[in-house]
Every structure is written in structure tokens, then in C-alpha cells.
């Protein structure tokens, strides 16, 4: 640990040496960069990766509260910034753990547990928001159910197969471009951005959540089949 502390500097974090390699474009360009800065600041402050993980959850809850209680565009924009900041912390904890060689089974469990709590908080927030809007309560409940089911199954699949992305498996041309587009569409910072923008259009948010949930279910099924079913 002491050797790691003396050899680390800002550039080692900013160069994304410790970032997750398999991630979509916006996570790589925006969230992992923000995570690098947060990880470096946490390292400078002597904070652990698990502490960074825990800080992200109250930021998510604050974002949910602002989103739900926003009465103007400024409130909606603030919630968008808080959601992105919270995900930046989610990217930072892994970078800090790898940089300081402090990876642990408990840290992995804590990270996934916070992810589940974050997804549950966001789903509840979206349900309450839609119910307070001029949309059908039945359709709102159905859309959030599809969305949350897709999110949970996707997270479970990623955790179970220990892979944050599904491989190309030799795909090229149109199929590979379609794969890249699908991954970009379901990328967490993109999803959070869309949820924030659709604060101004609840009907569009309802459709988006249902479509995203179905996409998560589809991709999770492809991941599981590719990873867990033996090839003959």
C-alpha cells in the first residue's frame, strides 16, 4: 500500500490506467474521467474505495429528491448533474481499488448492493413522478415495472457472468455497428441523461422506460446465452 501511495499521481488516474476497459463511449469519455478525478481526490484524502462507494448512494438519493420535487427547469438540470455525479462515484470506487490494490470480495459485494439500492431508488422516483403527471396510473406502473425488471436482470446478469459488456463474437459490418448502438443506448450516463431530459415530457418518459426495460431484457438474454450455454 505504501509503495502504491508513493507511486500514484494525478496523471496515472487521468490516463484511465485503472478504468474499466469494456464500457460504452459516454461512460468512457465522461463518467470514467469524472471517476478518475474523484478517485484521485479520494486517494489524496486517504479515503478507501468502499467509502467512495457509499458516498455515491446519498448523492443518488439527493438527485431523486430533486427530480421528484423540481418545479422548474433549474431543478431538473440540478437533478441531472447529481445523477451524473453519483455515477461518477460508481466509476471511481473501482479505479481507486485497482490503483491501491485494495480489491476485495466485500468491496465487490458492497458495490453491487449499492447498485441495487440506487436502481430501486430511481425506479421508485420515476413511478412517483409519473403518477403525479397527467399519465395513466396503470401505464405508469407497467412502464416502471418493465424498466426496473430489465435493470435488475441486467445487473444480475452482468454480476453473474462477471462481464460488463457482451463481446462481438466475430461480428462485423452492420451487425457490429448495431451492437455498438445498442450498448450506447443502454449506457448508464446516457440513460440518466434521457431520464433527466424527459422530465419535461412525462409521456415520452413512459414510453422510453418501457422500451429501455425490454432492451435490457433482450441484451441480458444474449449475454447469458453467449456466456453460459456451451458451444458445440
Helices and strands as residue ranges (DSSP letters): H 2-7, H 10-14, H 25-26, I 27-31, H 32-44, H 49-69, H 73-99, H 105-131, H 137-161, H 173-185, H 188-197, G 198-200, H 202-228
